[in-house]
């Protein structure tokens, strides 16, 4: 379903647009395209004095998994947000230790303090950080909109599943241009 409206108190939440993740091979869109669209959304939200949340990840959940996890120590700048986002003093920074941006962080508190009722999501990876955050936002009662051309993944099939099957059940989806048009 195309995005129909943006609430007066909508926040932009950009997931894991950081050096270490942006440097990974992404599909179906290159990370540079997602970063560019995320930066455009951030600039527009700031112009409209709406909250911009920049999320990075510095760890992972401790449970056992069947798929192997990356080993070793990441480079020192791995969790640094990409400079293209133009981080501003008023932006909200959330550092997470797992896939979703709500669990174990102050994201919900920061949004509720500002009266936020809707979030627009973008970032990497579609089926991991973005989807986990969208699910939690929906469960917390936020209206959710996903900018489908501002998300990408490490796997095209899981990206497609999230965009086509999961996100429409959690909220609305649309392009960056359509969301910018709704901002006015």
N, C-alpha and C positions, 0 to 999 in steps of 0.2 A: 504494500500500500504506500503510495507516495505520501510524504509528509504533508499534513494538512495545516498545521499551525505550530507556532512556537509560543509557549507561555511567556508572560511578561518577565518571569524570573527563571529563565533557562540558563544553564551553565554548559560550557564546552568542557569535555573531559578528553584529553589526549593521552592515549595509553602507550607507554614504552617507546616513545620516539627519542631514543637514547643511542649513543654512539655504538655500543656493542650489538644491539639488536638491529639498528638501521644498516649495519654493515653485513648482515646475513643475506643470502640469496632469497629474495621474496618473489612470490607468485600470487595472483596473476599480474600484479602491478609492481614495478620496481619501488623500493622504499623511497627514492627521491621524489616520485610523484605523490606518494602519500604524505611525505613531509611537506612538500610544497602546498598541498591542499590544506593540511593541518595548520600551516602557518597563515594561510589566507583566512581560514575560519577564526583563528586566534586573533588576528588583527581586526576582523569585523566585530567579534564579540567585545574586544577591548574598546573599540570605537563606540559601541552601544552601551558601554559600562556594565557589561554582563560578566559574570565570573568565568575565568579561564583556569582550569585545573590541569597541571602538568604532572603526569604520573611516571615514575621510573621504578625499576625493580632492581633490588640488590641481593636477593636470595631466592630460596625456593622452599616449598613445603617439605617437611622431613620424611614423609611416608615412603614406603617401598613402592616401586613402580616396575612394570615389566620392561618398559623402554629404557634404555640407558640414558643417563644424564651426562651432560658435559662434565668433564673432569678438569682438575687443575684450577689454578687461580686465573680469573679473568684479568685483562689489562687494567691498569689503574684508571683509565678514563672510560671504562666499559659502561658505567651507569650515568655518565654525564649526558644531560639533555642536548640534543643537537642544536647548534646555535641558530639555525634557520627559524626556530620557533620564536626568537626574539623575546625571551623571558623578561617579564616586567616585574617591578617591585610588588604590584598588587596581585600577581598570579598566586594561586594556591599550589604549593608543591606537596605531593603525596609520594612517599617512598614505601613501596610494598615489598613483602617477602614471599608472596605467592602469586598465583595467576591473577586473581581479581583485585580490584582497587578498593573494595569495601572492607573485606575481612582483615581485622588486625590493624586498621588505620583509622585516622580521624576524618575520612572523607565524608561520611554521612553527617557528622557533627558540623563540619565546615559548610556543607551545603544547606543544612537546616538553619544554621545561624543567619544565612543570607536569604532565607525564604525561598530557596530554589525548589521548584516543583517538576522540572523537566531537565533532562540532560541530552546533549548531542554528543555522540561518541565517534572517535576516529582513532586510528593507530595501528600498531603491529603487536601481536599477531591476531588476525580475525578470530580464529577458533580457540584462542587461548585467553590472552588478557582482555581483549575486547568483548568476546562472548561472555566470559566469566563476570566481567563488570556489568554488562547489560543484564544478565540474569539477576544479579544481586540488586541492581537499581530497580528492576521490575518488582522484585520481592519486597523492596523497601517502599514501594508505592510511587516511585518517580515515573513520569512519562518518559519514554526512551525513544530517541531518534538516532539512527545510525547513518552516517555519511558513507554510502556504499563504495564510492570511488576514492575514499580517504582511509580505507582499510586494506590490508594485504596480509599474506600469511607465508609460512614456509612450505605450504602444500596447497596446491590449487584446488584439490578435491575437498579438503576440509574447509577452505575459504568459501567455496561455492555452497556447501551444506549450511554453513552459518548464515550466509546472506540470503539464500533461498528458502531454507526450512526453519531455522531457529529465530532469526531476528524478527520476521513478520509475526511471530507468536509473542514477542516481548514488547513490541512497539511498532514504530513506523520506520521506513527506510527511504532514502532519497539521495540525490547527488549533492555534491558540495554547492554547485550553482543554485539548485533549488532551495537549499537551506539558506544560502546567502540572500536569495530573493525574499524568503519569509522574514528575514531580519529587517528588510526594508532599506 
